[in-house]
Amino acid sequence: MPANKRPLLKTGTAHRAMLERMPRENRASVLCACDGEPRKAVAVDPQIKDANRKRLRRIEGQIRGLQKMVEEDRYCADIITQVASVQEALRGVARNLMRNHLHHCAAKALRSGKPQETEAMYDELLDLIYAHLR
C-alpha cells in the first residue's frame, strides 16, 4: 500500500491528532520509530523478552487457578487477592515492555533529529504513561 494511502495506526489520542493535522505524504515517516507493518519493535532485549515470556506463562497458570477457584465457589476475598496478584504480575510485564520501548523504539525516535517524529514519540510516551502505567 502506498505511504500516502496507508491507514493511520492505532496510537494515542495526542499522537493521532497531530498526525491528522499533517499532510498525508508526511505521515508515514512519523507513525512510529519502530520498523515495519504491522509495527514491530526496533530491537528487543533478549533478557527482557525471556523474562516476559516466563512471567506470562506464570500468569497464565494463575489465571487457570482463578478459573478453578471460581468454579469451586471459593471464598470471594481469596479470589480477589489472587486477582490482585495477577494484576501486579501484568504490571511487571508492562514495566519491562516500557523499559524496552524506551531503550529502543523511543530512543530511535528521539535521536532522529526529526521534530515531528520526536514530538509524536513524546505524545505516545505520555499517552502510555497516563493510560496504562499508573
Rosetta blueprint (number, residue, H / E / L):
1 M L
2 P L
3 A H
4 N H
5 K H
6 R L
7 P L
8 L L
9 L L
10 K L
11 T L
12 G L
13 T H
14 A H
15 H H
16 R H
17 A H
18 M H
19 L H
20 E H
21 R H
22 M L
23 P L
24 R H
25 E H
26 N H
27 R H
28 A H
29 S H
30 V H
31 L L
32 C L
33 A L
34 C L
35 D E
36 G L
37 E L
38 P L
39 R L
40 K E
41 A L
42 V L
43 A L
44 V L
45 D L
46 P H
47 Q H
48 I H
49 K H
50 D H
51 A H
52 N H
53 R H
54 K H
55 R H
56 L H
57 R H
58 R H
59 I H
60 E H
61 G H
62 Q H
63 I H
64 R H
65 G H
66 L H
67 Q H
68 K H
69 M H
70 V H
71 E H
72 E L
73 D L
74 R L
75 Y L
76 C H
77 A H
78 D H
79 I H
80 I H
81 T H
82 Q H
83 V H
84 A H
85 S H
86 V H
87 Q H
88 E H
89 A H
90 L H
91 R H
92 G H
93 V H
94 A H
95 R H
96 N H
97 L H
98 M H
99 R H
100 N H
101 H H
102 L H
103 H H
104 H H
105 C H
106 A H
107 A H
108 K H
109 A H
110 L H
111 R H
112 S L
113 G L
114 K L
115 P H
116 Q H
117 E H
118 T H
119 E H
120 A H
121 M H
122 Y H
123 D H
124 E H
125 L H
126 L H
127 D H
128 L H
129 I H
130 Y H
131 A H
132 H H
133 L L
134 R L
